[in-house]
Amino acid sequence: MGVSYMSPNVNCNSTSWVSGCEPGWACSIGSDNGFELGNPKQIPARTFDCSTCCDGFFCPQGLTCMMPCPLGAYCPLATLNTTSGLCDPYQYPLPPGRNHTCGGANIWADLGTSKQIFCPAGSYCPTTIEKKACDSGHYCMTGSTYEIRCSKSISCKGNTEKQNIQTYGIMLIIALAAVLLIVYNFSDQLLAIRERRRAKNRERAVISVQHSERVLEKWKAAKDSALKHASEFQANLSKRFSLKKLKFTQESDVNVDDFPSSAHHARNSGDTQPSFMDESHNSGKLGVEIKGENPSKETPKKKPVNSESRNFEYAYAQIVKEKTRERQSESLKISGVVSMTTAEQLKKRPSISIAFKDLTLTLKCKKKRLLKNLTGKIMPSRIAAVMGPSGAGKTTFLSALAGKATGCTKKGLVLINGKPESIHSYRKIVGFVPQDDIVHGNLTVEENLWFSARCRLSTHLPRAHKVLIVERVIMNLGLQEVRDCLVGTVEERGISGGQRKRVNVGLEMVMEPSILFLDEPTSGLDSSSSRQLLAALRHEALAGVNICMVVHQPSYALFKMFDDLILLAKGGLMVYHGPVRQVEEYFAGLGINVPERVNPPDYYIDILEGLAGTSASSRVNFKELPLRWMVHNGYPVPEDMQSQADGLETSPGSASTDSSSEVESFAGEVWQDVKYNVEVQRDQIHLNFLRQKDLSNRRTPGVILQYKYFLGRITKQRLREAKLQATDYLTLLLAGACLGAISKISDTNFGLSYVKLLH
């Protein structure tokens, strides 16, 4: 390898070549050379008294000095092999024509070049001049300075080079294969057992709550019966003393009014006992925090119980209370009375209203307008539907309000609760349901909801309240029957498409948002599933949530469930924004009346598409509708639409489009696309890593805790795919075992065989 000789130097060159320059030989320095040991640049003349290299040293060819062999080497004096004429064991020849003998070692290099100088395998060398045979029960690799004891269950004879670990390898392969087979066969059973335990806890909690409700109904019946008997007793007493009053004269000093007071007192005493028993029953049966309806009579809070069944019991009891309050609220609304107490109890979340004025969105680089001069406001406790034909910018409008529009330039004013703040400051309480599903197919419905709840709810929220939130969402979305079913993937069938959509919405509902954006959540759903989803969203709106959703041609019954309507025309122009109950009145004022047996949303979209014409009495063109809305509300008209504002009879033509008539070259189009993609990526990075002031007042789990949740989710997903995982790992295990069996690589060569194999 180019290390068997040295370059010419002071002592060994073409004019000076003493016997010490030969391999295995060395010379000494003269006594009167004047050499300074502290001067590293001075090379002394070493050409005197040349002799063989000492034991334990090596002397390379071309140098007259001796160097000590390192530990792990065996450097005895060489002997002449008369058959080959080489000096064993170093295999260097004697110089021709000289009276010269074999010296010591001549080289120290890598194993491939100077294998002879290493302590041989099967022996160990405590020093560089001593070699000992390896005893039985030990093994010695090449270059060993001590013998190594063999592992247990492995027998090693004397002079053993390496221990035979094939037994351990076989045992390891068998153990890993057994573990993989156990996972392959029993992973589903383990998950099923855990799900059955949770189901039993839920059933136990439901039974407890139902029993409590039955007892409560009995006490209410007893209270009503007591009131009825007290009323009858009062009537009888009143009638009896009225007769006595007619019979007796004014000599009687009896005050008749005292008897109704006694009856009234008896009635009050009849009221007291059931009410007291009602409160004691609630606090004793429904859990720690389930107390009477009157907050002033609440007993001191007990220490919370962390058992799963108690958490379910608490959750179901609270859900029953909420349902009862909702029924009472509905009955009061029917009678014309509004329950302020119920409204205050339901509104627990911070309110967020979004107002936008002259909102315009333009694509960067391409200069194409997606939204144009939109003005309006979406309010808490209301559901706003965004509708319009294809290409009207409905999803873009939703993304702009949610702060997710990338690659665009936004103009106009957006106010959060009346202040010019960024929506990203409230990102922890803003929910966004995209059009595509984001659920994990190899998790159950409940597991998907719990994963979202753990990662996005406040860390200060007790476990019982988290159980309440998840159970409430499952019940409101009608997912009780499929809560333990896998969502499903392309390969494995799961729940239905409508249920999958509801789970997709539930992922955002479990975080308890203050504002919720939904992009076509009812697409692909039948009327019944859509109404069930809207009913769940209506329950969220009662809690003060601001809901804005894109809807594509809803049915009339579904259309009436919305509070507000935002109708967009092509080009991102607004046609209507207001209450749903007034939309027909507004369009009727323009001469656009919905024909009989025609769904109003479908008819309005057909009008905006130009597929349905207006009535003969109406002279309004569908392209004029955005301008009519601006004039109707007194909004400023854009400069490019000023010419149509004076004469609304004429069609605005290209007022809603901003396409350029210039024809761009192919290279220019490519460059514009590249610039646009760069802008989108930059905005996406800015959106993901943006650090805004947090105004949501919610502390969500940190990185470490979220990593724990992600790790648990991935582990559960891998267990669900145990058959596939076990098959892959068994294949890799067998491949590794086969390669290890046929490989000739030995660690006693310090990787030399592996290096040669690569070359």
Order of alpha helices (4+ residues) and beta strands (2+ residues): beta-beta-beta-beta-beta-beta-beta-beta-beta-beta-beta-alpha-alpha-alpha-alpha-beta-beta-beta-alpha-beta-beta-alpha-alpha-alpha-beta-alpha-beta-alpha-beta-beta-alpha-alpha-alpha-alpha-alpha-alpha-alpha-alpha
